[in-house]
């Protein structure tokens, strides 16, 4: 049952676990697999683990990208048994137990943990993507920051006041946590942070639209909390549109609920779908969005050596709870998958995954947030302080924690954002033109 | 003598000073022009002032780009009389006293301060630029960081060990402060920071070549200090090549001193030339590199209302000292230009510029630097501590100072670099393909 990697060469009697993806699920699996009988190969397209819950603060110039990312190989620098490869997964051959990577390496595995996460989904309208990027990677967040900041700069230099007006319109699609947080942070940027910095335009005139197809924001929260969120956002100057499904997205506009919204920058925070790699896994049961349906122990039905964990999984747990696509659920699934492999090596029985819901929280703006934690509902300042503490604790690396903490303190007392920097003034390049 | 801007509209009786460039010289001028009789329009292509002396630390993953940049309009947020425009200067019409900007604005001025700085010069070989970027902007530094980090990642995934080897070769061209600092930081990255993070390659095998055409490094320093620099760099694993002029730069290689050097990433720190905008200033006396020759008061000969300041200037000062292209000289020139405008308004005589040399310093690596300050020569730890203190003091913004200080402390005690993050894994796009 033990094989060597194509590149490794030398025989190795340890069980080889290949983990695809260095997000919360992948890291959870790697950590549980700290066992002398196991060696791990971790593959990710990026060189870093990304703390996605704070990505919207990078997009809105509050944090620097490097503050919320940690190099994957640095995380496992002290664990000789973990090999990290920055590479793209081309194909998974479940039959031959092989993973093919873009740079030419083929990995054979004893166990496989597929934790490739979700990517932004456009409900079948992939052509909207170029006009409305999602918020899943540092590249996307940096791109959005650039677009937001350039919109204000261009409005200031525009000769035509109508053009100025058009440049100060922003649309956020999707009223989940990411959409709410982005819209709130963007409204604060325009209406509180930038106020004294322009001479020709008035940044407080910027319009931020938050568009949601459902009748409420933050569907996982109670009616009261969701209503509180809407009211607070509106006080902050966000125009909230509920029951407003998007029917068209184009260059500079969004059509939703039969109305046309001008939009200099559109952010898509409305849907997710599984990584396209799952389509190469012949025989794996997938839903329409490419997510993997797993057995109660998180293995693939009929493939005990293959696990899936994190946002890529579609699952009702052993208690019938639909597991949400959030960081704690991903970590728990990753750890569970790792633990089942160790159970196999120990000769113990496998266990079914049970999701332990630690609660949910979303921030709206300065001193405003909602949370349901410890069976209680929190709003306002207590929820906001809780939100900050939890995010600081779960952020990886003491240096990053200090830097983020410092940025937050600064933002609180000075109404400033430290990352209002346009790194590359060149216009973005369509993916088609970029050689990979 | 008073005119309005094209976009401003309303009459304004204040003297209008247009400052081109928000580097050290431009900021120096704006600060001196804090006078109720004056309004200032500051134009820069970037939205930020950049602390260029620390740019090499961004390129070598020690600092985040946002740590050493400050939004220009934020710097002058409290000074209503300063309007900041992020725009590109297309043309300066000295006769009509007009500046044309790329986005359509035309500015008319009473006084003009040209402080557009220098850009990387290739001694007439502009075709080398695509293979050997310079280190002048955040975009360039971020690009280089990406290239360095990707070289190590690709070496780890390469199937062919020869390819691995080739990927771990770096060439720094130019033995001035930027070249010395970059080569030193790169050697430390490979040989001290990354050592435990890879499994297939040995990062300490990376080769860093520092190539200089002159017979010594850091020509502005004494023979002893320059020799100390070379010996320290060699101890750190940098291969120093003196008397070694570059004759060819291509994809993956550099030819210098008759030898061919393999190079996965080449950095050009060898020459500067003036901004191309000076070529549009009909009648302004320029040197071959496009730098402006100014009168002793820093005005253009025969154009008392136009000043040039900073790296764009070619000047021997009133004492016959050739003014170097360093930050303190740029600040002094900018302030001098601003002060002459105020002198005109006061009806006082103009003064000749006298450069006050505060000294020079360059860091080589951890606890290693050279400095000549207060008439004394410093090397080693004292010079390094002095270098750090001076750079922290002159860095703008308390938040940035704290973040940089924190990063340095961290790097010192943990041998870590906090910005080892590849933001965009896509290959770079040639300038030709990018619409502006």
Interface residues (C-beta under 8 A of the other chain):
Chain A: X7 X45 X46 X47 X48 X64 X65 X66 X67 X69 X71 X73 X74 X77 X78 X80 X83 X84 X85 X86 X87 X101 X103 X104 X105 X138 X139 X142 X149 X153 X154 X156 X157 X158 X159 X196 X197 X198 X199 X200 X399 X400 X402 X403 X406 X407 X410 X416 X418 X419 X420 X421 X422 X423 X424 X425 X426 X427 X429 X431 X433 X434 X435 X436
Chain B: X6 X7 X45 X46 X47 X48 X64 X65 X66 X67 X69 X71 X73 X74 X77 X78 X80 X83 X84 X85 X86 X87 X101 X103 X104 X105 X138 X139 X142 X149 X153 X154 X156 X157 X158 X159 X196 X197 X198 X199 X200 X399 X400 X402 X403 X406 X407 X410 X416 X418 X419 X420 X421 X422 X423 X424 X425 X426 X427 X429 X431 X433 X434 X435 X436
